[in-house]
Amino acid sequence: MTEAGLGELRGRYRPAIAADIVVVVCVAALALLLLTLNDGVGAVIAMGVGVLALAAIAALVTWRKANTWLHLYTGGTLTVDPQGTATSVVTWQDVAHLRYWTRVTNLGTAYVEVPICRLDLTNGEVVDLSKPRYKELPEIVSFVDANISAIKLPLKIEELRKTGAAVFGPITLAADGVRWRDSLVPWHAITRVEAAKTRLKIWTDSRRPAVSQLLSAVPELTVLIHMFGHWQELQQPDPPATSTESQRKTS
């Protein structure tokens, strides 16, 4: 797909279908059980036919899912359906914001962690890489994050130097500190920054974090963490132009 401007192919991924296959087999088994009951009651047979139809539909959906592929290129992503038609093409420049986090669901007897990754495109569309589920999602997210962050970091540094602040959703990095909601956490008071699975937390000397924000609302988390770690360096003015550079600008 170099003709689409996506560059070199780096990975090809199919949605995980193990759970779907189990559902199809169970529904089909139930249908066969209903159809082979000894008494042969008409209502039961009709129910069995209906369940068998559901099994057939589920099998078709699973087959289509198994033959839908996500391709990762150096320049973006491409989704191809079972007929080989590209259904979604996204370049990294198309991405306005990247968000990734872990959704923790309580099932009563255990907690289940579900990784989520969403791309907000410049045209308003949202691409959810966690739907359908890919068993290689952490690998996919790492690749996508690295490529998008490489584009977003220079833009955020430029935003900081032009406006004096870099905005990451509800969190703003500014010269006087970190702004969050109606509060300001001065830089000298920050002792630790922690990006956990579900929240970004910023600590001071207090026992409770001064900032505790759900990651689902924080775009470009990797860029944000990088700027935290290099804040003092980012505050330094640009080095003066050399004589050669000055001559080029004036010429």
Residue pairs with C-beta under 8 A, 6 or more apart in sequence:
1 9
1 71
1 73
1 78
1 86
2 8
4 78
4 86
4 89
5 75
5 76
5 91
6 71
6 73
6 74
6 75
6 76
6 77
6 78
6 89
6 91
7 73
7 74
7 75
7 76
8 73
8 74
9 71
9 72
9 73
10 72
10 73
10 74
10 143
11 71
11 72
11 136
11 139
11 140
11 143
12 69
12 70
12 71
12 72
13 69
13 70
13 71
13 72
13 134
13 136
13 140
14 66
14 67
14 68
14 69
14 70
14 134
15 65
15 66
15 68
15 132
15 133
15 134
16 132
16 133
16 134
16 135
17 62
17 65
17 66
20 58
20 61
20 62
20 65
21 62
23 58
24 55
24 58
24 59
24 62
27 51
27 54
27 55
27 58
28 52
28 55
28 59
30 51
31 48
31 49
31 51
31 52
31 54
31 55
32 48
32 52
33 48
34 44
34 45
34 47
34 48
34 51
35 45
35 48
35 49
35 52
37 44
37 45
37 48
63 82
64 81
64 82
65 132
67 81
67 82
68 79
68 80
68 81
68 82
68 87
68 132
69 79
69 80
70 77
70 78
70 79
70 129
70 134
70 140
71 77
71 78
71 79
71 80
72 140
72 143
72 144
74 147
75 91
75 92
76 89
76 90
76 91
76 92
76 94
77 88
77 89
77 90
77 127
77 144
78 86
78 88
78 89
78 90
79 86
79 87
79 88
79 89
80 86
80 87
81 87
88 127
90 119
90 121
90 127
92 147
92 148
92 151
93 151
94 121
94 122
94 123
95 119
95 120
95 121
95 122
95 148
96 120
96 121
96 122
97 119
97 120
97 219
97 220
98 117
98 118
98 119
98 120
98 144
98 145
98 148
98 149
98 152
98 219
98 220
99 116
99 117
99 118
99 120
99 215
99 216
99 217
99 218
99 219
99 221
100 115
100 116
100 117
100 118
100 141
100 145
100 215
100 221
101 115
101 116
101 197
101 198
101 214
101 215
101 216
102 113
102 114
102 115
102 116
102 197
102 198
102 215
103 113
103 114
103 115
103 116
103 198
104 111
104 112
104 113
104 114
104 197
104 198
105 111
105 112
105 113
105 114
113 197
114 130
115 130
115 137
115 138
115 141
116 128
116 130
116 216
117 128
117 129
117 130
117 137
117 140
117 141
117 144
118 126
118 127
118 128
118 129
118 130
119 126
119 127
119 128
119 129
119 144
119 148
120 126
120 219
121 127
129 137
129 140
129 141
129 144
130 137
134 140
145 222
146 222
148 220
149 220
149 222
149 223
149 226
152 220
152 223
153 223
153 226
153 227
156 166
156 220
156 223
156 227
157 166
157 227
157 234
159 165
159 166
159 167
160 166
160 173
160 227
160 234
161 238
164 174
164 175
165 172
165 173
165 174
165 175
165 179
166 172
166 173
166 174
166 227
168 218
168 219
168 220
168 221
168 223
168 224
169 217
169 218
169 219
170 180
170 181
170 213
170 217
170 218
171 178
171 179
171 180
171 200
171 211
171 213
171 218
171 224
172 178
172 179
172 180
173 224
173 227
173 228
173 231
175 235
176 184
176 186
176 187
177 184
177 185
177 186
177 187
177 189
177 190
178 184
178 185
178 187
178 190
178 202
178 211
179 185
180 202
180 210
180 211
180 213
183 210
183 211
185 202
185 204
185 210
185 211
187 231
189 204
189 205
189 210
190 202
190 203
190 204
190 210
191 203
191 204
191 205
192 202
192 203
193 200
193 201
193 202
193 203
193 225
193 228
194 200
194 201
194 202
194 203
194 209
195 201
195 215
195 221
195 225
197 215
198 214
198 215
199 212
199 213
199 214
199 215
200 211
200 212
200 213
200 215
200 218
200 221
200 224
201 209
201 211
201 212
201 213
202 209
202 210
202 211
203 209
203 210
204 210
215 221
218 224
227 234
241 249
